[in-house]
Amino acid sequence: MHASKGRNAGLGIALASAFAFGGSGVAAKPLIEAGLDPLHMVWLRAAGAALIMLPLAWRHRDLLRRKPVFLLGFGLLAVAGVQAFYFASISRIPVGVALLVEYLGPALVLGWIRFVQRRPVTRAAVAGVVLAVTGLACVVEVWAGLSFDVLGLLLALGAACCQACYFILSDHGDDGEDRADPLGVIAYGLLIGTAVLTVVSRPWQMDFSLLGGDVDMGGTRVAAWLLLGWVVLIATVLAYVTGVISVRKLSPQVAGVVACLEAVIATVLAWVLLREHLSLPQILGGALVLLGAFIAQSQAPKPPSPGPVAPVAPDVPPVAAGELSAPRTGA
């Protein structure tokens, strides 16, 4: 009974995380269309969230001593890596293709658990990933702008690997007595990610005056600072915190499939708020993603096999990749 309640709570938190991440692109797009460079948007997102989480970083400063490599891996891969690879990929291939490749992350999580940790995964999780990826292909209408730029696809695959690391590391921080508090992990992840993104995005070249005016959002004028506040508070701070907690309450493979809903949520919000048209394939694809997420979370993960399990050092992040999802994502 208690396990069922905990699982339901984890699923609710995972859905909240998907909604928070999924709304980031809708809030960021009007700012980008008004002239803000996408990389500068990513830096503002990470830096603003890091500033808010700074008191928690100080409170959990013991993590720097206990898990320095883990925190470095989370900041480099789960925060900076996903976004940097995603934006680099969309400079060479269509956004829909990049988003689809990035959301292969849950499939990579299954591969990590099955072949590296040597733990069995449920058939429901595998079926859920297949359905969700198929649905995502429809949601982003991958056929509308298919392009085979090898470097662009490799960059998108890098984003997928970093997204997979986000789920694996989120679960890896909950290792018994040496458990890393999720708020501390997020705080230091954002601080490290901001440091890396500062070098990449060069924020000193940003036109900060854009943030003092209004921007167009689906025909309505909205204050730029209000949209930036949504991206920082909801789509970053709340999204990452709920995401890490949901992984620990569910499992990396289940939380990863539920996260595929971000693309569906982003598409629906863009339809409602930005007046972007939804086609029939996108609607059907969204239904497939929902079905895949439901199937994946319908069964608890199988327990580890009694045989020997490949050891995983607690302070070494697995190297395996989501937007402003637009990236995590997000994009």
MIMAR-341242 format. One record per residue (C-alpha): residue number from 1; y, z negated, x negated. Coordinates in nm, 4 decimals, always signed. Each point is the difference from the previous one (the first is absolute). Layout:
BEGIN
{nr->NUM; yy->Y; zz->Z; xx->X}
...
This chain:
BEGIN
{nr->1; yy->+0.0000; zz->+0.0000; xx->+0.0000}
{nr->2; yy->+0.2401; zz->-0.0983; xx->-0.2764}
{nr->3; yy->-0.0969; zz->+0.3121; xx->-0.1984}
{nr->4; yy->+0.0725; zz->+0.2179; xx->+0.3023}
{nr->5; yy->+0.3419; zz->-0.1590; xx->+0.0474}
{nr->6; yy->+0.0780; zz->+0.0424; xx->-0.3680}
{nr->7; yy->-0.1042; zz->+0.3653; xx->+0.0123}
{nr->8; yy->+0.2123; zz->+0.0650; xx->+0.3086}
{nr->9; yy->+0.2951; zz->-0.1680; xx->-0.1680}
{nr->10; yy->-0.0558; zz->+0.2110; xx->-0.3112}
{nr->11; yy->-0.0115; zz->+0.3164; xx->+0.2075}
{nr->12; yy->+0.3248; zz->-0.0930; xx->+0.1732}
{nr->13; yy->+0.1684; zz->-0.0663; xx->-0.3337}
{nr->14; yy->-0.1318; zz->+0.3329; xx->-0.1366}
{nr->15; yy->+0.1452; zz->+0.1820; xx->+0.2999}
{nr->16; yy->+0.3340; zz->-0.1758; xx->-0.0536}
{nr->17; yy->-0.0056; zz->+0.1128; xx->-0.3627}
{nr->18; yy->-0.0780; zz->+0.3586; xx->+0.1022}
{nr->19; yy->+0.2876; zz->-0.0027; xx->+0.2481}
{nr->20; yy->+0.2416; zz->-0.1440; xx->-0.2574}
{nr->21; yy->-0.0998; zz->+0.2497; xx->-0.2702}
{nr->22; yy->-0.0081; zz->+0.2874; xx->+0.2511}
{nr->23; yy->+0.3585; zz->-0.0598; xx->+0.1085}
{nr->24; yy->+0.1466; zz->+0.0258; xx->-0.3482}
{nr->25; yy->+0.0166; zz->+0.3780; xx->-0.0095}
{nr->26; yy->+0.1778; zz->+0.0190; xx->+0.3358}
{nr->27; yy->+0.2672; zz->-0.2404; xx->-0.1227}
{nr->28; yy->+0.0290; zz->+0.1562; xx->-0.3457}
{nr->29; yy->+0.0135; zz->+0.3662; xx->+0.1048}
{nr->30; yy->+0.3533; zz->-0.0144; xx->+0.1533}
{nr->31; yy->+0.1273; zz->-0.1584; xx->-0.3227}
{nr->32; yy->-0.1654; zz->+0.2678; xx->-0.2120}
{nr->33; yy->+0.1326; zz->+0.2777; xx->+0.2251}
{nr->34; yy->+0.3489; zz->-0.1504; xx->-0.0370}
{nr->35; yy->-0.0200; zz->+0.0610; xx->-0.3745}
{nr->36; yy->-0.1858; zz->-0.2969; xx->-0.1487}
{nr->37; yy->-0.2470; zz->+0.1086; xx->-0.2684}
{nr->38; yy->-0.3615; zz->-0.0850; xx->+0.1001}
{nr->39; yy->-0.0644; zz->-0.1845; xx->-0.3261}
{nr->40; yy->+0.3168; zz->-0.2015; xx->+0.0507}
{nr->41; yy->-0.1251; zz->-0.0859; xx->+0.3486}
{nr->42; yy->-0.3254; zz->-0.1275; xx->-0.1517}
{nr->43; yy->+0.1914; zz->-0.2092; xx->-0.2544}
{nr->44; yy->+0.2235; zz->-0.1535; xx->+0.2685}
{nr->45; yy->-0.3077; zz->-0.0864; xx->+0.2006}
{nr->46; yy->-0.1809; zz->-0.1715; xx->-0.2874}
{nr->47; yy->+0.3073; zz->-0.1645; xx->-0.1518}
{nr->48; yy->+0.1234; zz->-0.1369; xx->+0.3329}
{nr->49; yy->-0.3415; zz->-0.1441; xx->+0.0811}
{nr->50; yy->-0.0347; zz->-0.1446; xx->-0.3514}
{nr->51; yy->+0.3366; zz->-0.1743; xx->+0.0381}
{nr->52; yy->-0.1094; zz->-0.1575; xx->+0.3292}
{nr->53; yy->-0.3303; zz->-0.1133; xx->-0.1495}
{nr->54; yy->+0.1593; zz->-0.1381; xx->-0.3184}
{nr->55; yy->-0.0059; zz->-0.3662; xx->+0.1187}
{nr->56; yy->-0.3730; zz->+0.0350; xx->+0.0692}
{nr->57; yy->-0.0542; zz->+0.1448; xx->-0.3472}
{nr->58; yy->+0.1594; zz->-0.3127; xx->-0.1455}
{nr->59; yy->-0.2072; zz->-0.2244; xx->+0.2269}
{nr->60; yy->-0.3225; zz->+0.1685; xx->-0.1129}
{nr->61; yy->+0.1003; zz->+0.0406; xx->-0.3651}
{nr->62; yy->-0.3335; zz->-0.1502; xx->-0.1052}
{nr->63; yy->-0.1533; zz->+0.3390; xx->+0.0886}
{nr->64; yy->+0.1612; zz->+0.1455; xx->-0.3113}
{nr->65; yy->-0.2141; zz->-0.2316; xx->-0.2071}
{nr->66; yy->-0.3170; zz->+0.0190; xx->+0.2111}
{nr->67; yy->-0.0146; zz->+0.3707; xx->+0.0864}
{nr->68; yy->+0.2441; zz->+0.2028; xx->-0.2127}
{nr->69; yy->-0.2161; zz->+0.3133; xx->-0.0239}
{nr->70; yy->-0.0820; zz->-0.0110; xx->+0.3713}
{nr->71; yy->+0.3711; zz->-0.0182; xx->+0.0910}
{nr->72; yy->+0.0824; zz->+0.2810; xx->-0.2426}
{nr->73; yy->-0.2704; zz->+0.2169; xx->+0.1553}
{nr->74; yy->+0.1206; zz->-0.0720; xx->+0.3527}
{nr->75; yy->+0.3615; zz->+0.0810; xx->-0.0873}
{nr->76; yy->-0.0819; zz->+0.3170; xx->-0.1936}
{nr->77; yy->-0.2655; zz->+0.1403; xx->+0.2349}
{nr->78; yy->+0.0420; zz->-0.1468; xx->+0.3495}
{nr->79; yy->+0.3807; zz->+0.0083; xx->+0.0032}
{nr->80; yy->+0.1431; zz->+0.2481; xx->-0.2517}
{nr->81; yy->-0.3001; zz->+0.2283; xx->-0.0479}
{nr->82; yy->-0.0535; zz->+0.0977; xx->+0.3630}
{nr->83; yy->+0.3621; zz->+0.0946; xx->+0.0536}
{nr->84; yy->+0.0605; zz->+0.1690; xx->-0.3350}
{nr->85; yy->-0.3107; zz->+0.2193; xx->+0.0268}
{nr->86; yy->+0.0736; zz->+0.0810; xx->+0.3649}
{nr->87; yy->+0.3566; zz->+0.1173; xx->-0.0631}
{nr->88; yy->-0.1068; zz->+0.1955; xx->-0.3065}
{nr->89; yy->-0.2698; zz->+0.1747; xx->+0.2043}
{nr->90; yy->+0.2266; zz->+0.1001; xx->+0.2907}
{nr->91; yy->+0.2307; zz->+0.1707; xx->-0.2485}
{nr->92; yy->-0.2822; zz->+0.2525; xx->-0.0577}
{nr->93; yy->-0.2150; zz->+0.0086; xx->+0.3170}
{nr->94; yy->+0.0721; zz->-0.0356; xx->+0.3743}
{nr->95; yy->+0.0551; zz->-0.3543; xx->+0.1284}
{nr->96; yy->-0.2929; zz->+0.0275; xx->+0.2435}
{nr->97; yy->-0.2450; zz->+0.0941; xx->-0.2742}
{nr->98; yy->+0.1264; zz->-0.2792; xx->-0.2275}
{nr->99; yy->-0.0267; zz->-0.2555; xx->+0.2803}
{nr->100; yy->-0.3550; zz->+0.1056; xx->+0.0828}
{nr->101; yy->-0.1135; zz->-0.0227; xx->-0.3632}
{nr->102; yy->+0.1706; zz->-0.3382; xx->-0.0402}
{nr->103; yy->-0.1896; zz->-0.1379; xx->+0.2981}
{nr->104; yy->-0.3287; zz->+0.0749; xx->-0.1686}
{nr->105; yy->+0.0596; zz->-0.3482; xx->-0.1415}
{nr->106; yy->-0.2374; zz->-0.1714; xx->+0.2497}
{nr->107; yy->-0.2786; zz->+0.2372; xx->-0.1044}
{nr->108; yy->+0.0620; zz->-0.0932; xx->-0.3641}
{nr->109; yy->-0.0198; zz->-0.3673; xx->+0.0985}
{nr->110; yy->-0.3469; zz->+0.0603; xx->+0.1441}
{nr->111; yy->-0.1028; zz->+0.1746; xx->-0.3206}
{nr->112; yy->+0.1251; zz->-0.2913; xx->-0.2101}
{nr->113; yy->-0.1886; zz->-0.2563; xx->+0.2083}
{nr->114; yy->-0.3218; zz->+0.2033; xx->+0.0121}
{nr->115; yy->-0.0250; zz->+0.1383; xx->-0.3536}
{nr->116; yy->+0.2040; zz->-0.2388; xx->-0.2171}
{nr->117; yy->-0.0531; zz->-0.3356; xx->+0.1698}
{nr->118; yy->-0.3472; zz->+0.1170; xx->+0.1124}
{nr->119; yy->+0.0446; zz->-0.1438; xx->+0.3456}
{nr->120; yy->-0.1244; zz->+0.1816; xx->+0.3108}
{nr->121; yy->+0.2552; zz->+0.1233; xx->+0.2532}
{nr->122; yy->-0.0555; zz->+0.0314; xx->+0.3721}
{nr->123; yy->-0.0723; zz->+0.3342; xx->+0.1607}
{nr->124; yy->+0.2829; zz->-0.0816; xx->+0.2415}
{nr->125; yy->+0.2479; zz->-0.0136; xx->-0.2892}
{nr->126; yy->-0.1192; zz->+0.3354; xx->-0.1359}
{nr->127; yy->+0.0121; zz->+0.1631; xx->+0.3433}
{nr->128; yy->+0.3431; zz->-0.1493; xx->+0.0599}
{nr->129; yy->+0.1363; zz->+0.1448; xx->-0.3243}
{nr->130; yy->-0.1376; zz->+0.3473; xx->+0.0798}
{nr->131; yy->+0.1518; zz->-0.0022; xx->+0.3497}
{nr->132; yy->+0.3297; zz->-0.1435; xx->-0.1212}
{nr->133; yy->+0.0422; zz->+0.2583; xx->-0.2783}
{nr->134; yy->-0.0879; zz->+0.2807; xx->+0.2429}
{nr->135; yy->+0.2545; zz->-0.1350; xx->+0.2441}
{nr->136; yy->+0.2629; zz->-0.0289; xx->-0.2725}
{nr->137; yy->-0.0493; zz->+0.3672; xx->-0.0860}
{nr->138; yy->+0.0950; zz->+0.0780; xx->+0.3600}
{nr->139; yy->+0.2893; zz->-0.2481; xx->+0.0118}
{nr->140; yy->+0.1686; zz->+0.1487; xx->-0.3064}
{nr->141; yy->-0.1064; zz->+0.3556; xx->+0.1033}
{nr->142; yy->-0.1266; zz->+0.0649; xx->-0.3492}
{nr->143; yy->-0.0675; zz->+0.3679; xx->+0.0784}
{nr->144; yy->+0.3698; zz->+0.0645; xx->+0.0704}
{nr->145; yy->+0.1014; zz->-0.0118; xx->-0.3634}
{nr->146; yy->-0.3133; zz->+0.0050; xx->-0.2091}
{nr->147; yy->+0.0776; zz->+0.0512; xx->-0.3661}
{nr->148; yy->-0.2299; zz->-0.0236; xx->-0.2989}
{nr->149; yy->+0.2361; zz->-0.1234; xx->-0.2679}
{nr->150; yy->-0.2449; zz->-0.1704; xx->-0.2362}
{nr->151; yy->+0.2530; zz->-0.2409; xx->-0.1528}
{nr->152; yy->+0.1386; zz->-0.0902; xx->+0.3425}
{nr->153; yy->-0.3477; zz->-0.0766; xx->+0.1322}
{nr->154; yy->-0.0802; zz->-0.2099; xx->-0.3081}
{nr->155; yy->+0.3194; zz->-0.1997; xx->+0.0518}
{nr->156; yy->-0.0923; zz->-0.0565; xx->+0.3657}
{nr->157; yy->-0.3453; zz->-0.1126; xx->-0.1105}
{nr->158; yy->+0.1732; zz->-0.2450; xx->-0.2333}
{nr->159; yy->+0.1794; zz->-0.1428; xx->+0.3042}
{nr->160; yy->-0.3380; zz->-0.0327; xx->+0.1748}
{nr->161; yy->-0.1445; zz->-0.1885; xx->-0.2973}
{nr->162; yy->+0.2984; zz->-0.2360; xx->-0.0050}
{nr->163; yy->-0.0345; zz->-0.0549; xx->+0.3743}
{nr->164; yy->-0.3670; zz->-0.0888; xx->-0.0479}
{nr->165; yy->+0.1045; zz->-0.2459; xx->-0.2702}
{nr->166; yy->+0.2384; zz->-0.1603; xx->+0.2497}
{nr->167; yy->-0.2923; zz->-0.0927; xx->+0.2267}
{nr->168; yy->-0.2352; zz->-0.0951; xx->-0.2840}
{nr->169; yy->+0.2559; zz->-0.2167; xx->-0.1787}
{nr->170; yy->+0.1105; zz->-0.1635; xx->+0.3264}
{nr->171; yy->-0.3584; zz->-0.1140; xx->+0.0510}
{nr->172; yy->-0.0522; zz->-0.0811; xx->-0.3681}
{nr->173; yy->+0.2790; zz->-0.2588; xx->+0.0054}
{nr->174; yy->-0.2040; zz->-0.2153; xx->+0.2391}
{nr->175; yy->-0.2608; zz->-0.1170; xx->-0.2493}
{nr->176; yy->-0.1040; zz->-0.3490; xx->+0.0979}
{nr->177; yy->+0.1705; zz->-0.2932; xx->-0.1700}
{nr->178; yy->+0.2267; zz->+0.2245; xx->-0.2070}
{nr->179; yy->+0.1439; zz->+0.1582; xx->+0.3129}
{nr->180; yy->+0.3344; zz->+0.1768; xx->-0.0435}
{nr->181; yy->+0.2460; zz->-0.0711; xx->+0.2812}
{nr->182; yy->+0.0775; zz->+0.3331; xx->+0.1746}
{nr->183; yy->+0.3733; zz->-0.0750; xx->+0.0131}
{nr->184; yy->+0.0098; zz->-0.0556; xx->-0.3742}
{nr->185; yy->-0.2028; zz->+0.3149; xx->-0.0642}
{nr->186; yy->+0.2368; zz->+0.2093; xx->+0.2131}
{nr->187; yy->+0.3090; zz->-0.1557; xx->-0.1595}
{nr->188; yy->-0.1071; zz->+0.0761; xx->-0.3565}
{nr->189; yy->-0.1421; zz->+0.3365; xx->+0.1003}
{nr->190; yy->+0.3392; zz->+0.1014; xx->+0.1386}
{nr->191; yy->+0.1846; zz->-0.1319; xx->-0.3055}
{nr->192; yy->-0.2253; zz->+0.1913; xx->-0.2394}
{nr->193; yy->+0.0050; zz->+0.3092; xx->+0.2212}
{nr->194; yy->+0.3797; zz->-0.0089; xx->+0.0130}
{nr->195; yy->+0.0203; zz->-0.0183; xx->-0.3785}
{nr->196; yy->-0.2210; zz->+0.3080; xx->-0.0326}
{nr->197; yy->+0.1814; zz->+0.1919; xx->+0.2751}
{nr->198; yy->+0.3359; zz->-0.0796; xx->-0.1597}
{nr->199; yy->-0.1006; zz->+0.2025; xx->-0.3049}
{nr->200; yy->-0.1345; zz->+0.2851; xx->+0.2151}
{nr->201; yy->+0.2759; zz->+0.0238; xx->+0.2648}
{nr->202; yy->+0.3143; zz->-0.0840; xx->-0.2061}
{nr->203; yy->+0.1820; zz->-0.1803; xx->+0.2838}
{nr->204; yy->+0.3291; zz->-0.0091; xx->-0.1941}
{nr->205; yy->+0.0375; zz->+0.3666; xx->+0.0967}
{nr->206; yy->-0.0189; zz->-0.0834; xx->+0.3738}
{nr->207; yy->+0.2854; zz->+0.0624; xx->+0.2430}
{nr->208; yy->+0.0221; zz->-0.3509; xx->+0.1495}
{nr->209; yy->+0.2823; zz->+0.1057; xx->+0.2353}
{nr->210; yy->-0.2615; zz->+0.1619; xx->+0.2270}
{nr->211; yy->-0.1236; zz->-0.3450; xx->+0.0965}
{nr->212; yy->+0.3407; zz->-0.0955; xx->+0.1448}
{nr->213; yy->+0.0086; zz->+0.2699; xx->+0.2655}
{nr->214; yy->-0.2013; zz->+0.1208; xx->+0.2977}
{nr->215; yy->-0.2876; zz->+0.2483; xx->-0.0004}
{nr->216; yy->-0.1563; zz->+0.2165; xx->+0.2681}
{nr->217; yy->-0.3301; zz->-0.1237; xx->+0.1453}
{nr->218; yy->-0.1341; zz->+0.2372; xx->+0.2627}
{nr->219; yy->+0.3477; zz->+0.0752; xx->+0.1332}
{nr->220; yy->+0.1217; zz->-0.3620; xx->-0.0142}
{nr->221; yy->+0.2357; zz->-0.1377; xx->-0.2637}
{nr->222; yy->-0.1454; zz->-0.3057; xx->-0.1691}
{nr->223; yy->+0.1463; zz->-0.2188; xx->-0.2758}
{nr->224; yy->-0.1639; zz->+0.0861; xx->-0.3326}
{nr->225; yy->-0.0237; zz->-0.3659; xx->-0.1007}
{nr->226; yy->-0.1955; zz->-0.0758; xx->+0.3175}
{nr->227; yy->-0.2643; zz->+0.2603; xx->-0.0821}
{nr->228; yy->-0.0159; zz->-0.1207; xx->-0.3594}
{nr->229; yy->-0.0479; zz->-0.3548; xx->+0.1276}
{nr->230; yy->-0.2940; zz->+0.1155; xx->+0.2124}
{nr->231; yy->-0.1593; zz->+0.1757; xx->-0.2966}
{nr->232; yy->+0.0379; zz->-0.3056; xx->-0.2239}
{nr->233; yy->-0.0819; zz->-0.2840; xx->+0.2404}
{nr->234; yy->-0.2549; zz->+0.1570; xx->+0.2353}
{nr->235; yy->-0.1463; zz->+0.3015; xx->-0.1827}
{nr->236; yy->-0.0303; zz->-0.1763; xx->-0.3354}
{nr->237; yy->+0.0060; zz->-0.3817; xx->+0.0088}
{nr->238; yy->-0.1803; zz->-0.0429; xx->+0.3328}
{nr->239; yy->-0.2250; zz->+0.3033; xx->-0.0596}
{nr->240; yy->-0.1275; zz->-0.1097; xx->-0.3416}
{nr->241; yy->-0.0476; zz->-0.3655; xx->+0.0979}
{nr->242; yy->-0.1939; zz->+0.0805; xx->+0.3167}
{nr->243; yy->-0.1937; zz->+0.2686; xx->-0.1870}
{nr->244; yy->-0.1247; zz->-0.2389; xx->-0.2694}
{nr->245; yy->-0.0876; zz->-0.2687; xx->+0.2557}
{nr->246; yy->-0.1898; zz->+0.2492; xx->+0.2178}
{nr->247; yy->-0.2127; zz->+0.1159; xx->-0.2951}
{nr->248; yy->-0.1004; zz->-0.3593; xx->-0.0704}
{nr->249; yy->-0.0874; zz->-0.0661; xx->+0.3654}
{nr->250; yy->-0.1905; zz->+0.3262; xx->+0.0478}
{nr->251; yy->-0.1186; zz->+0.1899; xx->-0.3083}
{nr->252; yy->+0.1488; zz->+0.2743; xx->-0.2195}
{nr->253; yy->-0.2031; zz->+0.2757; xx->+0.1688}
{nr->254; yy->+0.0840; zz->-0.1039; xx->+0.3572}
{nr->255; yy->+0.3674; zz->-0.0698; xx->-0.0696}
{nr->256; yy->+0.0223; zz->+0.3333; xx->-0.1823}
{nr->257; yy->-0.1191; zz->+0.1955; xx->+0.3021}
{nr->258; yy->+0.2312; zz->-0.1896; xx->+0.2357}
{nr->259; yy->+0.2853; zz->+0.0889; xx->-0.2372}
{nr->260; yy->-0.0619; zz->+0.3679; xx->+0.0832}
{nr->261; yy->+0.1781; zz->-0.0786; xx->+0.3258}
{nr->262; yy->+0.3240; zz->-0.0010; xx->-0.1992}
{nr->263; yy->+0.0137; zz->+0.3796; xx->+0.0077}
{nr->264; yy->-0.0556; zz->-0.0015; xx->+0.3773}
{nr->265; yy->+0.2641; zz->-0.2681; xx->+0.0547}
{nr->266; yy->+0.2454; zz->+0.1879; xx->-0.2221}
{nr->267; yy->-0.0597; zz->+0.3217; xx->+0.1962}
{nr->268; yy->+0.0435; zz->-0.1688; xx->+0.3389}
{nr->269; yy->+0.3153; zz->-0.1848; xx->-0.1077}
{nr->270; yy->+0.1424; zz->+0.3242; xx->-0.1373}
{nr->271; yy->-0.0714; zz->+0.1598; xx->+0.3390}
{nr->272; yy->+0.1790; zz->-0.2794; xx->+0.1886}
{nr->273; yy->+0.2881; zz->-0.0823; xx->-0.2343}
{nr->274; yy->+0.0600; zz->+0.3227; xx->-0.1926}
{nr->275; yy->-0.0943; zz->+0.2383; xx->+0.2831}
{nr->276; yy->-0.2636; zz->+0.1678; xx->-0.2151}
{nr->277; yy->-0.2536; zz->+0.1993; xx->+0.2026}
{nr->278; yy->-0.3638; zz->-0.1092; xx->+0.0285}
{nr->279; yy->-0.2511; zz->+0.2829; xx->+0.0294}
{nr->280; yy->-0.3366; zz->-0.0196; xx->+0.1754}
{nr->281; yy->-0.1948; zz->-0.0097; xx->-0.3316}
{nr->282; yy->+0.2158; zz->-0.2940; xx->-0.1114}
{nr->283; yy->-0.0724; zz->-0.1899; xx->+0.3208}
{nr->284; yy->-0.3742; zz->+0.0682; xx->-0.0315}
{nr->285; yy->+0.0122; zz->-0.0947; xx->-0.3680}
{nr->286; yy->+0.1650; zz->-0.3296; xx->+0.0871}
{nr->287; yy->-0.2813; zz->-0.0708; xx->+0.2453}
{nr->288; yy->-0.2558; zz->+0.0681; xx->-0.2763}
{nr->289; yy->+0.1762; zz->-0.2396; xx->-0.2365}
{nr->290; yy->-0.0003; zz->-0.2695; xx->+0.2694}
{nr->291; yy->-0.3688; zz->+0.0605; xx->+0.0625}
{nr->292; yy->-0.0788; zz->-0.0136; xx->-0.3718}
{nr->293; yy->+0.1886; zz->-0.3275; xx->-0.0403}
{nr->294; yy->-0.1794; zz->-0.1501; xx->+0.3000}
{nr->295; yy->-0.3445; zz->+0.1000; xx->-0.1289}
{nr->296; yy->+0.0730; zz->-0.1250; xx->-0.3532}
{nr->297; yy->+0.1036; zz->-0.3467; xx->+0.1163}
{nr->298; yy->-0.2749; zz->-0.0340; xx->+0.2612}
{nr->299; yy->-0.2511; zz->-0.1422; xx->-0.2479}
{nr->300; yy->+0.0420; zz->-0.2625; xx->-0.2672}
{nr->301; yy->-0.0555; zz->+0.1185; xx->-0.3588}
{nr->302; yy->-0.3496; zz->-0.0538; xx->-0.1322}
{nr->303; yy->-0.0400; zz->-0.2992; xx->-0.2295}
{nr->304; yy->-0.0471; zz->+0.0618; xx->-0.3712}
{nr->305; yy->-0.3543; zz->+0.0866; xx->-0.0991}
{nr->306; yy->-0.2047; zz->-0.2763; xx->-0.1672}
{nr->307; yy->-0.0387; zz->+0.2113; xx->-0.3112}
{nr->308; yy->+0.2346; zz->-0.0071; xx->-0.2977}
{nr->309; yy->+0.3553; zz->+0.0997; xx->+0.0721}
{nr->310; yy->+0.2248; zz->+0.1605; xx->-0.2543}
{nr->311; yy->+0.2428; zz->-0.2708; xx->-0.1161}
{nr->312; yy->+0.3682; zz->+0.0437; xx->+0.0739}
{nr->313; yy->+0.2384; zz->-0.1918; xx->-0.2225}
{nr->314; yy->+0.2496; zz->-0.1901; xx->+0.2196}
{nr->315; yy->+0.3022; zz->+0.0972; xx->-0.2042}
{nr->316; yy->-0.0761; zz->+0.3679; xx->-0.0541}
{nr->317; yy->+0.1066; zz->+0.2371; xx->+0.2791}
{nr->318; yy->-0.2531; zz->+0.2667; xx->+0.0936}
{nr->319; yy->+0.1243; zz->+0.3433; xx->-0.0949}
{nr->320; yy->-0.1052; zz->+0.2488; xx->+0.2514}
{nr->321; yy->+0.5770; zz->+0.0995; xx->+0.4403}
{nr->322; yy->+0.4320; zz->-0.0756; xx->+0.5824}
{nr->323; yy->+0.5409; zz->+0.1958; xx->+0.2330}
{nr->324; yy->+0.1787; zz->-0.0822; xx->-0.0932}
{nr->325; yy->-0.3312; zz->+0.1042; xx->+0.1953}
{nr->326; yy->+0.1799; zz->+0.2365; xx->-0.0008}
{nr->327; yy->-0.0744; zz->-0.1793; xx->-0.2764}
{nr->328; yy->-0.1699; zz->-0.2986; xx->-0.0102}
{nr->329; yy->-0.0330; zz->-0.0027; xx->+0.0664}
{nr->330; yy->+0.0460; zz->+0.0755; xx->+0.0004}
{nr->331; yy->+0.1402; zz->+0.2302; xx->-0.0613}
